Amino acid sequence: MKVKLSKLCACLLFCWCCGCSQSASLIPSINSVHHEYGESVHEQNYHDQHLINITYPKSQKTVLNEEIQARIAYHRQRFEQEYKHASTPQLPELNIDYQSYIKDDRYISIKLDVFSSTSQPQEQIETILYDNQKDCLLSLQDVMSEEALNLLSDMAKKYFQNHYPDECYTRQFAVHIAPSAHNYELFVLRKDALVFYFPSGTLFDYGVSWEVPYEDLADYIDMEKEETAVFVPYQDVLNEPIKNIDPNQPMVALTFDDGPTRKYTEAILDCLKENQASATFFVLGSRADDCPDLLQRMVLEGNEIGNHTFSHKQLTTLSKENIEEEIVATQESIHDVTSTYPSVIRPPYGSKNDAVMECAQGKKIVTWTIDTEDWHSKNAEVIVNKVIKDVKDGDIILMHDLYASSAEAAIILVPKLQEMGFQLVTVSELYEYGKNDAGKIM
């Protein structure tokens, strides 16, 4: 068994601290690094009949790419079949996001978080494990002996009985904690811990995760730990520069949703700095750790960071508890990097109701007055022309820092709007000078 578990850890391990944790909604730890592998690809499709928002990693590894695409295609096809027969007051929604983990040059783990809302909201987790050296996918049976599975089952039972003493004496728990490969097939290997996921309806009526530090398997594994760190250049409180804004001159706010992305957000920031302009970036909490230096740069260069929720779900389809979780997790993710909390929130798709407004807790809900539909056209010229044609004093312009065409359009728009006499400010500055009422709490 020692040989088998060595193979297990040499075969797929991955990153984060020691200890065990659980999460009622299976939203990953706000302190973890979520995207360590591949380039993020974003697909957005907004229709009158449904909403689709998918993010996944892509690289040069054909076997892994094809497996990820096959999983996404399955969920997309299933969703398209179900939403046509759904009867719900909200637009049906499919949201797929991911976390990726790299143990070393050889082993990669991908976790897909699938949320669909047709007749009723459903959450699902899938994990994919890849051996880069052998160019093949791996399953639990490939890396774990029956004896190791018995050990893990005993450890899991003790952990959950200690932490949930009143909920571990049901047939449901007994069935799903048993040493069956099927019960433990959802897992990733991080650098310091093996992490298992138990969706709602398995151990409990809500989902939980369980981290097993490798120290707890010291008698069965033999490997050196690898330390990783994200470079964050500024450890102290970040201060925005002093700006000279003329309240008597026209001003507009450029806003960018769904980032940050290393390639395109950085290009937009370079343009803003060069032209001494500002913008507001509505960041997803699940991506706040991807580019900590860019978030800190946003603050230091006078831009604003807004809350765009943790995983881009349509908030009006969620319970109040889950709405709060989406907002609070993002607030903390951004604060961990910048030492500041966002004061503005933009709900995905601009969808809001009384529960969303209540969960905003005094922060401004920000929508927009010009929708460039850059996700649809993906054409810089079309985006620029739409803004120039319609722009007026006090406008909030919606874009996304996800596409090359959007970054290209922003690089053209920033100096062009200044030539037209507009000051480019943040949405909070727009409100401060009374230029726009669209973000005030109702």
N, C-alpha and C positions, 0 to 999 in steps of 0.2 A: 504493500500500500504506500510505503514511503516513496517508492519509485513513481507510482502513479500520481501522487500528489505533487511531486517535483515536476512531473510532466504537466500537471494542471497549472502550476504557477508559472513554470517556464513557458507554458503554452498560452496563456491569455491574461496576464495580469495588468492591473491598472490602478489609477491614482486617487487616493486621498487619505485622510488621517485615520488613525486607529479609533476603534470604538464602534458602537452599534447605534443605529438611528432608525426612526420611523417617521413617516409622513402620511397624514390622512388622505392627501390628494396625490401623492407620489410626485409632487413638484420637487426637483432635486435641490440639494442644499444650496443656499444662496452664496456660500463661500467657496464652492467648487468651481474648477475650470471646466466649462461644458464643451467647448469646441477645440479639440486638440488635433484633429485629423481632417485633412482634405480642405477643399474650398467650398464654402456654403453656396448652395444654389437655391434660389427663391422662386417659387411659382405662385402667382396670385391670380385669381379669377373671380371677379365680382359680377354677379348677374342679378336680375330681378328675381330669379327663381332660387338661387343658392349662392353660398360663399365658399371659396376654396383658398386656403393659405397653406402652402407646403414648403418646408425648408429641409434640405438634406445635404450630406457631404458628397463631393465628387473628387476623384483622383485618377491616377493612371492605372489603378488596380481593376482590371476588367471584371474579374470574378466577384469582387466586392461590390463594384458599381452595379452589376447586373442583379445581384441579390437585393440590394437596396431598392432599385427600380422595380423589381418584381413585387416586393412587399408594398410599395407605394401604389403600384398599378392595381393590386388586389383591393386595397382600401378605397381607392378612387372609384373602381368599378362597383364595388358594393354600395358605396355612398350614392352613386348616381342611380342605382336601381332603387334604393330605399327612399330617396328624397322625393321622387316622383309620386310616391304613394303616401307621403307624410301629410298629416293634418296638424299644423302647429302655427300659432300666430307669429312666430319668429322665422326668419329666413333659415332654411337648413344650412348647416355649416360643417365643413371638413377642415380640421386643423392638424397638421403633422409637423412636429419639430423633432430635433434630435440632440443628443449629447454624444460626444466621441471621446474615447480614452485610448492612450497609447502607453503600453508597458515599456517597450523599447523598440528597437528597429524591426522587431519581428512580429509582435502581437498587437492587434487592434481590436477594440470593442466599440460597437455602435448600439446606442439605445434609441429607439423610435418611440415618441409619445404621440399617440393617435387619439384625437378627440373628434367625435362626430355628434351632431345634433340634428336628428330628423324628427321622429316621433318623440324621443326623449334623449337627453344627453348621455353619451357613453364614452368611457375612457378605456384605452387599451395600451399595453406596453409590449414592444417586441425588442429582442436583443439579437445582435449578429456578432459572431466572433470569427476573426480572420487571422490565419497564419501567413504572414508576409513571405516567410522563407520558402514554404511549400506551396504558396499560392492556392490555398484551399480554405474552405469554411470549416469550423469546428463546432461540435455539439458537446453537451455535458458528458455523454457516453464516451466521447473520444478522450476525455481528460481526467475522468474521475472513476475510481474503482467502487465497487459495491460497499467495501469496508469504509472508504472515505465518506460515502454518502450516509452510511449509518452514523458516523461520527458527527457529521454536519447536522443531521436530523436531531440528534440528541442535544447538540449545542443550541440549535434554533428553539427547540422545545423549552429548554431551561431559560433562555433569554426572554421569550414571550411570556412564559409563566411568571417570571419575576416582574415584568413590566406591565402585564395585563392580567393580573391574577383572577379577575372576575369573568374573563372572556375566553379562557383557554380550556374549558371543560365541555365543549360542545362536540357533536359528531363532525361538524364542519371543520373545526380546528384539527381534530384527530386525523381526519382523512388527508388534509392538505399539508400537515407537518410530517407525515410518514416518509420514510426513506425511499421515495419513488422518484425516479429521474424526472418524471413529468412535473412534480411539485417544485423542482429546483432548476427548471430549464431557463428561467428568466434571470440572467445574471450578467454582470460585467466584471472584468478584472482590472482594478485600478492599481496604481503603483504600490500602495501599502495595504490594500484591503480588497477582499472579495465581497461583492455586493449582490445580494439576492433581492428580487422584487416579488411581492405577493399581492396581486391585484385585488380589488374589492370582490367579495364573493368567494374568496379562497379561505385564508385563515379567519378573516373577520369580514364584516359587512363594508368595511372601508379598506383601502389599500395601505400597505406598509412596506418598508424596505428594511433590510438587515445587513449591516456591515460586519464582516469577520476579519479582524486584524490578523496578519500573517503570524504575529507572535503567538496567537492562540492555536496555531497549527505548527508550532516550532518542531514538534517531534516527527512531523510528516513532510516538511518541506525544507529545502536547502537552497536559499537564494539570498543575494545581497539586495538591500534596499537601494532605490535610486531616488535622490532628492530632486525635486523640481521647484522652480520659483518663477513667478511672473514678474518681469521687470516693471516696477512702478517708480518713476523717477522722483516723485514728490510725496513725501511722507507727512508733511505738515498740512495745516488748513490751507486750502487754496483760495486765493483772493482774486476777484475779477479786476481788470484794469478800469481806471476812471475814464468815462466816456463824455464826449461833448455832443449832447443831443439837443437840437433846437426844437422846442415844442411847437413853434409856429410854422415849421416846415413839414411837408408831407412825409410820411413814413409807412413802411410796410414790413411785414415779418415773413421771411422765408422759413418754412418748417420742413423737417425731414423725418420720416417715420421708419420704424422697423430695423434700424441699425443697432450698433455700429457695424460697418464692414471695413476691414483693413484697407482695401484698395480704394473704394469710392468715397468713404467718409473722409479719409485723409486728403484726397484730392480737393474735396469741397472745403475742408478746413484751410488748406493752403491758399485757396482762392479768397476766402473770407479774410484771412490775415493780410494778404497782399493788398486788398482793397479797403482795409480797416472797416470791415462790415461785420455784422453779427447775425446769427440765426438761432433757431431753437431746434434741438434734436430730441425727438420723442423716442426714447430708447426702450428696447425690450429687456426686462430683467434677466431673461435667460441668456442674453448676449452681453451683459454688462461686463463680465469678466473676460470676454474675448480680447478686448482692446483697451485695457485700463489706461494706457498712456494717452489714447485718443480722448477718452472721457475727461481726463485731467487737463488735457490741452484745451478742450472745449471751454472749461471754466476759466482757465488762465488767460485765454484770449478773448474773453468777454461774451462767449456764447452761453446759451441756456440749455440745460438738460431737463427734459420732461419725462413723465412716467407714461409708458405706452402698454402697461401691464406686463406680466411675466411671460406669458406664452401666446399672446395675441388671440385669445378666445373671445367670441362675441359675448360680452358681459351680460347682456340682457337674457341670455339662456341659462345663466348660472344662479345658484343660490346666493343669498347675501353673504354667507360665510366664505364661499369660494371667491366671490368678487373681492372681498376684503383681503383674502390671501393673495390674489393676483396683484393687488395694488401694494400691499405691505411688503411682500417679498421683493418687489421691484424697488420700492423706496430704500430698503436695506441694502440691496445689491449695489445701487448707485452710491449710497452713503459710504459703503465699505471702500469704494474706489476714490471718491472725491471729497469725503467728509462733509458733504452737503446733501440735503434732502430736496427733491424736486417740489416745487410749489404749484406746478401745472400738470394736468393729466389729460391725455387724449385717449378715449376708449377706442379700441379697434373698430373700424368701420364707422366711427362716430356714433355708435349705438349706445343710447343711454335711456334709463327709466328712473323711477323714484329710488329703487334700491341702489343703483349706481351713483346717483346724486348724493344719497345719504352716506355711502361708503367713501365718497370723496373727502369727507371730513374737513370741509372748509377750504380745500384747494380749488383752484379754478379748473373747470372742465373746458377744454379748448377744442373747438371744431375748426372750420375754415370758411373762407369766402370765395376762394378760387381753388378748384380741384383741377390740377394739371392732367390727371389721368395718365401720368407717366408710366404706370405699370401696364397700361393698355397699349399705348402707342409705341413706347420704347424708341422714340424718335426725337432727338434733341431739337430739331427745327420746329416740329409740331408743338413741343412743350414750350419753347421760347415764345412762339407766335401767340399761343393761347394766353400766356401771362401778359405780354405786351399789349395785346388787343383789349384786355378787360381790366387791367390793374388800375386801382384808385387809392387815394389816401386811406390808411387804416386797414388795408386788406391783409388777410392771413392766407398765405399761399401754401398749398399742400403738395409735397413731393416725397420721394423715398430715396434714401442713400443706399440703394440696393443694386442699381443698374448703371452701366457705363453711360447710357444715354442721359440719365438723370444728372450724373456728375458733369457730363459735358454741357448740358443745358444750364446747370447752376453756374458754371464757369463763364458762360456767355451772359447770363441774366444779371449777375452781381454788378459788374461795371455798367451794363446797359441801364439798369434801373437807377443807378446813381446818376448817370448822364441825363436821365429823365427828371431828375430833381428829388428822387426818393431817398430817404435815409433808411438803411437796412438795420432793423433793431430786433430784439427778442419779443416774443409775445407778451411777456410781463412788462416790458418797457412800453409796448403799445397800449396796454391797459393803464399803465401809470400815467401816461399823457392823455388819457381819455379818447384814444383814437378808435377803439373797438370795444363793444360790449358783449361780443359773442362768447367770451369765456367766463362771464360772471355766474356765480352759483345762483340757480333759480330757486 
